[in-house]
Amino acid sequence: MSEQKSALVTGANKGIGYEIAAGLGALGYSVGVGARDRTRREAAVEKLRAGGVDAFGVPLDVTDDRSVTGAADLVERRTGRLDALVNNAGIAGPLGPNWAQDPTAIDVGDLRTVVETNVIGVIRVTNAMLPLLRRSPSPRIVNVSSSVASLTRQADPDIEVGPIMSVYAPSKSFLNAVTVQYARQLADTAVLINAACPGFVATDFNGFHGPRTPEQGAATAIRLATLPDDGPTGGFFEDDGVIPW
């Protein structure tokens, strides 16, 4: 088994996911670029390799059992273990004007689709990769969340939290809750699992309206993916520290 550390980043072909992959690669990790789209995946791998990263493509649809099983098999053949898993792939669902999602007009089919990717997909990938993570002396899992997952902030009328996002925001609150359950279950192991908020980043996810760059948005996830053994677990973090939620 190689002594080089390895990581898998889902949704890594662009935006924040790509920058997380680039950041871990710059730290010496062999990085699996998880993505559904073959053309975009291969382009991202080529770009990362051109920048000196030991990158490899991982065909991965987080909503598909067979795809996730195949991804785990590929990572095992390539690296033998996994030191960091970053569950970055996510979707917002249909957005109204100014990205709003009216709770009184939710299409439950849209809600199911978002939860399937943002929550169930994370569980599916995490459970498939856990055997490989357990082979690492210092396994780390990072679930990319959002500040809109914070019930504390959302319920405070004095805090500006942006538009009502009644599909996307609850899916990330759900993801945070799942993160805590994993932390409890894995408390007696070396696995540390946390949720990361990248901030309001300019990507195609929001029409490139955010004030932060994808590289800035990747910083917290990279930090959590490389925590020391005495680092936190079951937490929710942004650049400035813990997010109350």
SULCOR-V496069 format. One record per residue. N is the residue number from 1. RES is the residue in one letter. SS is DSSP state (hx for helix, st for strand, lp for the rest). D_LAST is the distance of its C-alpha to the last C-alpha in Angstrom with 1 decimal. Layout:
N;RES;SS;D_LAST + N;RES;SS;D_LAST
//
This chain:
1;M;lp;39.8 + 2;S;lp;39.0 + 3;E;lp;37.5 + 4;Q;lp;35.7 + 5;K;lp;32.0 + 6;S;st;30.8 + 7;A;st;27.7 + 8;L;st;26.9 + 9;V;st;24.7 + 10;T;st;24.3 + 11;G;lp;24.9 + 12;A;lp;26.6 + 13;N;lp;29.5 + 14;K;lp;28.0 + 15;G;hx;25.3 + 16;I;hx;22.3 + 17;G;hx;23.5 + 18;Y;hx;26.9 + 19;E;hx;25.9 + 20;I;hx;23.9 + 21;A;hx;27.1 + 22;A;hx;29.2 + 23;G;hx;27.2 + 24;L;hx;27.4 + 25;G;hx;31.0 + 26;A;hx;31.8 + 27;L;lp;30.7 + 28;G;lp;33.3 + 29;Y;lp;31.4 + 30;S;st;33.2 + 31;V;st;30.8 + 32;G;st;30.8 + 33;V;st;30.1 + 34;G;st;28.7 + 35;A;st;29.5 + 36;R;lp;31.2 + 37;D;lp;33.7 + 38;R;hx;36.6 + 39;T;hx;37.8 + 40;R;hx;34.6 + 41;R;hx;33.8 + 42;E;hx;37.3 + 43;A;hx;37.1 + 44;A;hx;33.9 + 45;V;hx;35.5 + 46;E;hx;38.6 + 47;K;hx;36.8 + 48;L;hx;34.8 + 49;R;hx;38.1 + 50;A;hx;39.9 + 51;G;lp;37.4 + 52;G;lp;38.2 + 53;V;lp;35.3 + 54;D;st;36.3 + 55;A;st;34.7 + 56;F;st;35.5 + 57;G;st;34.7 + 58;V;st;32.9 + 59;P;st;33.4 + 60;L;lp;30.2 + 61;D;lp;29.0 + 62;V;lp;25.7 + 63;T;lp;26.6 + 64;D;lp;30.0 + 65;D;hx;30.7 + 66;R;hx;34.0 + 67;S;hx;32.6 + 68;V;hx;29.9 + 69;T;hx;32.6 + 70;G;hx;34.9 + 71;A;hx;32.3 + 72;A;hx;31.9 + 73;D;hx;35.7 + 74;L;hx;36.1 + 75;V;hx;33.7 + 76;E;hx;35.5 + 77;R;hx;38.8 + 78;R;hx;37.8 + 79;T;hx;35.9 + 80;G;lp;36.3 + 81;R;lp;32.8 + 82;L;lp;29.3 + 83;D;lp;27.5 + 84;A;st;24.5 + 85;L;st;22.9 + 86;V;st;20.7 + 87;N;st;19.5 + 88;N;lp;19.5 + 89;A;lp;21.4 + 90;G;lp;19.6 + 91;I;lp;20.7 + 92;A;lp;19.6 + 93;G;lp;22.2 + 94;P;lp;24.5 + 95;L;lp;23.6 + 96;G;lp;25.3 + 97;P;hx;26.4 + 98;N;hx;23.9 + 99;W;hx;21.7 + 100;A;lp;20.8 + 101;Q;st;20.5 + 102;D;lp;21.6 + 103;P;hx;20.2 + 104;T;hx;23.6 + 105;A;hx;25.4 + 106;I;lp;23.4 + 107;D;lp;25.8 + 108;V;hx;24.7 + 109;G;hx;26.5 + 110;D;hx;24.4 + 111;L;hx;21.2 + 112;R;hx;22.9 + 113;T;hx;23.8 + 114;V;hx;20.4 + 115;V;hx;18.9 + 116;E;hx;22.1 + 117;T;hx;21.4 + 118;N;hx;17.7 + 119;V;hx;17.1 + 120;I;hx;20.5 + 121;G;hx;22.0 + 122;V;hx;19.6 + 123;I;hx;20.5 + 124;R;hx;24.1 + 125;V;hx;24.3 + 126;T;hx;22.5 + 127;N;hx;24.8 + 128;A;hx;27.8 + 129;M;hx;27.2 + 130;L;hx;26.3 + 131;P;hx;30.0 + 132;L;hx;30.5 + 133;L;hx;27.4 + 134;R;lp;28.9 + 135;R;lp;32.0 + 136;S;lp;30.2 + 137;P;lp;30.2 + 138;S;lp;26.8 + 139;P;lp;24.9 + 140;R;st;21.6 + 141;I;st;19.3 + 142;V;st;16.9 + 143;N;st;15.0 + 144;V;st;14.7 + 145;S;st;11.5 + 146;S;lp;10.7 + 147;S;hx;8.6 + 148;V;hx;9.2 + 149;A;hx;7.0 + 150;S;lp;4.0 + 151;L;hx;5.2 + 152;T;hx;5.0 + 153;R;hx;7.0 + 154;Q;hx;8.9 + 155;A;lp;10.0 + 156;D;lp;11.2 + 157;P;lp;14.8 + 158;D;lp;15.4 + 159;I;lp;13.1 + 160;E;lp;14.8 + 161;V;lp;12.8 + 162;G;lp;16.0 + 163;P;lp;17.6 + 164;I;lp;16.5 + 165;M;st;16.1 + 166;S;lp;16.3 + 167;V;lp;17.3 + 168;Y;hx;15.5 + 169;A;hx;11.9 + 170;P;hx;11.8 + 171;S;hx;13.6 + 172;K;hx;10.9 + 173;S;hx;8.3 + 174;F;hx;11.4 + 175;L;hx;11.9 + 176;N;hx;8.8 + 177;A;hx;9.9 + 178;V;hx;13.3 + 179;T;hx;12.6 + 180;V;hx;11.8 + 181;Q;hx;14.9 + 182;Y;hx;17.0 + 183;A;hx;16.0 + 184;R;hx;17.3 + 185;Q;hx;20.3 + 186;L;lp;21.2 + 187;A;lp;20.7 + 188;D;lp;24.4 + 189;T;lp;25.1 + 190;A;lp;25.0 + 191;V;lp;22.3 + 192;L;st;19.1 + 193;I;st;16.4 + 194;N;st;13.2 + 195;A;st;11.3 + 196;A;st;12.3 + 197;C;st;11.7 + 198;P;lp;15.3 + 199;G;lp;15.0 + 200;F;lp;17.3 + 201;V;st;20.3 + 202;A;lp;23.7 + 203;T;lp;24.5 + 204;D;hx;26.4 + 205;F;hx;23.1 + 206;N;hx;22.9 + 207;G;lp;26.5 + 208;F;lp;26.2 + 209;H;lp;24.7 + 210;G;lp;22.0 + 211;P;lp;22.9 + 212;R;st;22.0 + 213;T;lp;24.3 + 214;P;hx;23.6 + 215;E;hx;24.6 + 216;Q;hx;22.0 + 217;G;hx;19.3 + 218;A;hx;20.6 + 219;A;hx;20.3 + 220;T;hx;16.9 + 221;A;hx;17.8 + 222;I;hx;21.2 + 223;R;hx;20.1 + 224;L;hx;17.9 + 225;A;hx;20.9 + 226;T;lp;23.2 + 227;L;lp;21.5 + 228;P;lp;24.0 + 229;D;lp;24.5 + 230;D;lp;22.8 + 231;G;lp;19.6 + 232;P;lp;16.1 + 233;T;lp;15.0 + 234;G;lp;12.0 + 235;G;lp;9.8 + 236;F;st;7.9 + 237;F;st;10.2 + 238;E;st;12.0 + 239;D;lp;15.4 + 240;D;lp;14.5 + 241;G;st;12.6 + 242;V;st;9.2 + 243;I;lp;6.1 + 244;P;lp;3.8 + 245;W;lp;0.0
//
